[in-house]
Amino acid sequence: MSISNANTLIKGQKLEIDFDQEQIIYEVNQSSSVADFADEYDLEIDDLMTLNYFGSPQEMMEPGQQLFLDLTREEAEVKDLRQQPVYTKPE
């Protein structure tokens, strides 16, 4: 059974989680719209919105809010994003 609404799972549906990619958590330190944040750090806005359940690019993020980012630690460092690793792919 496929998932028709990504925000709702029902009995019988399967959720596949890809643990082959490292991801990080970033803590927002100043108010910003999703679009401005994505633009400032050269992030894919669709990925940012999907991973963090934003409904609009104009939605505001507040200090202390945590975001999942589809970046490796190295990519985050290059973009100057302070982060905490969520998952590190085994060597």
Sine and cosine of phi, psi and omega as CSV:
sin_phi,cos_phi,sin_psi,cos_psi,sin_omega,cos_omega
0.00,0.00,0.81,-0.59,-0.01,-1.00
-1.00,0.08,0.29,-0.96,-0.01,-1.00
-1.00,-0.07,0.88,-0.47,-0.01,-1.00
-1.00,-0.02,-0.44,0.90,0.04,-1.00
-0.81,-0.59,0.92,-0.39,-0.09,-1.00
-0.92,0.40,-0.25,0.97,-0.01,-1.00
-1.00,-0.04,-0.10,0.99,-0.05,-1.00
-0.69,-0.72,0.81,-0.59,0.11,-0.99
-0.95,-0.32,0.61,-0.79,0.07,-1.00
-0.81,-0.58,0.31,-0.95,-0.02,-1.00
-0.80,0.61,0.73,-0.69,0.03,-1.00
0.98,-0.18,-0.32,0.95,0.03,-1.00
-0.99,0.13,0.46,-0.89,0.02,-1.00
-0.91,-0.42,0.70,-0.72,0.05,-1.00
-0.94,-0.34,0.87,-0.49,0.04,-1.00
-0.98,-0.20,0.76,-0.65,0.01,-1.00
-0.89,-0.46,0.82,-0.57,-0.02,-1.00
-1.00,0.01,0.94,-0.33,0.01,-1.00
-0.99,-0.12,0.29,0.96,0.02,-1.00
-0.99,0.10,-0.22,0.98,-0.05,-1.00
-0.93,-0.37,0.71,-0.70,0.09,-1.00
-0.97,0.24,0.62,-0.79,0.08,-1.00
-0.72,-0.70,0.32,-0.95,0.01,-1.00
-0.78,-0.62,0.29,-0.96,0.16,-0.99
-0.95,-0.32,0.74,-0.67,0.03,-1.00
-0.89,-0.46,0.71,-0.70,0.05,-1.00
-0.99,-0.17,0.85,-0.52,-0.01,-1.00
-0.90,0.44,0.72,-0.70,-0.01,-1.00
-0.92,-0.38,-0.12,0.99,0.11,-0.99
-0.46,-0.89,0.49,-0.87,-0.01,-1.00
-0.86,0.51,0.67,-0.74,-0.02,-1.00
-0.29,-0.96,0.48,-0.88,0.14,-0.99
-0.98,0.21,0.36,-0.93,0.04,-1.00
-0.84,0.54,-0.70,0.71,-0.03,-1.00
-0.89,0.45,-0.69,0.72,-0.01,-1.00
-0.91,0.41,-0.66,0.76,0.02,-1.00
-0.89,0.46,-0.74,0.67,0.00,-1.00
-0.87,0.50,-0.66,0.75,0.00,-1.00
-0.92,0.39,-0.71,0.71,-0.03,-1.00
-0.86,0.50,-0.63,0.77,-0.07,-1.00
-0.96,-0.27,0.21,0.98,0.04,-1.00
0.80,0.60,0.80,0.60,0.02,-1.00
-0.96,-0.28,0.45,-0.89,0.09,-1.00
-0.95,0.30,0.91,-0.41,-0.09,-1.00
-0.90,0.44,-0.60,0.80,0.01,-1.00
-0.89,0.46,-0.67,0.74,0.03,-1.00
-0.90,0.43,-0.70,0.71,0.00,-1.00
-0.87,0.50,-0.69,0.72,-0.02,-1.00
-0.93,0.37,-0.67,0.74,-0.03,-1.00
-0.92,0.39,-0.74,0.67,-0.04,-1.00
-0.91,0.42,-0.43,0.90,-0.11,-0.99
-0.88,-0.47,0.20,0.98,0.09,-1.00
0.84,0.54,0.63,0.77,0.10,-1.00
-0.99,0.13,0.62,-0.79,-0.01,-1.00
-1.00,-0.05,-0.30,0.95,-0.09,-1.00
-0.46,-0.89,0.57,-0.82,0.07,-1.00
-0.89,0.45,-0.36,0.93,0.00,-1.00
-1.00,0.04,-0.08,1.00,0.02,-1.00
-0.86,0.51,0.66,-0.75,-0.04,-1.00
-1.00,0.00,0.63,-0.78,0.11,-0.99
-0.95,-0.30,0.58,-0.81,-0.06,-1.00
-0.90,-0.43,0.43,-0.90,0.04,-1.00
-0.81,0.58,0.68,-0.74,-0.02,-1.00
1.00,-0.05,-0.29,0.96,0.03,-1.00
-0.93,0.38,0.66,-0.75,0.00,-1.00
-0.98,-0.22,0.67,-0.74,-0.02,-1.00
-0.87,-0.50,0.63,-0.78,0.20,-0.98
-1.00,0.08,0.75,-0.66,0.04,-1.00
-0.84,-0.55,0.71,-0.70,-0.02,-1.00
-1.00,0.07,0.92,0.40,-0.03,-1.00
-0.70,-0.71,0.48,-0.88,0.18,-0.98
-0.99,0.15,0.21,-0.98,0.05,-1.00
-0.85,0.53,-0.66,0.75,-0.02,-1.00
-0.89,0.45,-0.70,0.72,0.02,-1.00
-0.89,0.46,-0.64,0.77,0.02,-1.00
-0.90,0.43,-0.65,0.76,0.01,-1.00
-0.90,0.43,-0.65,0.76,0.02,-1.00
-0.88,0.47,-0.61,0.79,0.00,-1.00
-1.00,0.09,0.05,1.00,0.00,-1.00
0.86,0.51,0.67,0.74,0.07,-1.00
-0.98,-0.20,0.86,-0.50,0.09,-1.00
-0.96,0.29,0.69,-0.72,-0.13,-0.99
-0.49,-0.87,0.23,-0.97,0.12,-0.99
-0.83,-0.56,0.80,-0.60,-0.01,-1.00
-0.91,0.41,0.67,-0.74,0.08,-1.00
-1.00,-0.08,-0.74,0.68,-0.06,-1.00
-0.58,-0.81,0.73,-0.68,0.10,-1.00
-0.88,-0.47,0.83,-0.56,0.01,-1.00
-0.87,0.50,0.75,-0.67,0.02,-1.00
-0.86,0.51,0.59,-0.81,0.01,-1.00
-0.92,0.38,0.00,0.00,0.00,0.00
